[in-house]
C-alpha cells in the first residue's frame, strides 16, 4: 500500500493508545458511552487509511522535553473556558 506520508505519534497515555488499537470500540455500546472518544477514533481510522501512522508509548513525566511541552499545552487549553 502506498501511503501519502508517515507519522510518528509519541504518547504517554496507555488509554489513548488503546483507543486507537484494532480492538477498540468492538462493543456496540462504547460509541454511545464515549462519544467524544469515538469521534477521535473514527478520525484516526480515516487518516490511518491514507497515512502510515506509528504509535509509540513513552514514559510520562520522565523529563522528555517534547512530552513535557505537550503537557504544558494541554494544561493551558484545559484551563480555558469552552
N, C-alpha and C positions, 0 to 999 in steps of 0.2 A: 504494500500500500504506500502510495506517495503522500506524504504529509506536507502541508503548507509551511509549517515551522515546528521547531522543537522547543519545549518549555520545561523548565525545571521549577517545581514549586516545593519550597522548603517550609515545613510546617512543624510546630511543636505540639499540635493538638491531635491526640490519638482519635478523638471523636470525629474531628473534621476529616481526617484521612479515611476513617471507616465509612463515613457518609459517601465518599467518592468511590468506594470499592464496589466490586461486582455483586456483592451480597446485600448491598444497601437497598432499602425500600422494596424488599421482596414481599413483605406482608402488606395487604391491601389497606390496612388502617394507618400505616405510617405516614402516607401523604396527607391524610386529614389531621393526624395528630401533630405533625411537624410541617406545617405548610411553608414556612419561610425556608427551612432546610430543603424541602422538596423542590422548591423553585431553583435553589442553588444547584442541587444535584441534576436537575433537568438541563440547566445551562451548561454545567460541566460535561455532561454526556454529549450534548450537541457539539460543544467546542472540541472535545477529545476525539470526535469522529473525523475532524479535519486537521487536527494538530497532534503531534506526539507529545503527550504530557507525562512527565515523570514526577511522581510524588516521593519526597524524601522526608522521613521523620527525623527531626533534630531534637536535641535535648533543650528544653526551655530553661530560661533564667540561668544559663551557664556561661554568660559572657560573650555569646555570639553577637557581633555588632549588628548584623542585619536583623536578627531576631529581636534584639533589644529595641531597635528603631521601629520595627513593626508593632511591638508592644506599646511604645510611646504614641504612635499614630492611632492605634486602636483606643487607647485611653482618652486621647484628645477628642476623638469622634464620639465616644460613648458619653462624654461629659456634655456634649451639645444637645439642646432640646430638639425634638423632632420638628 
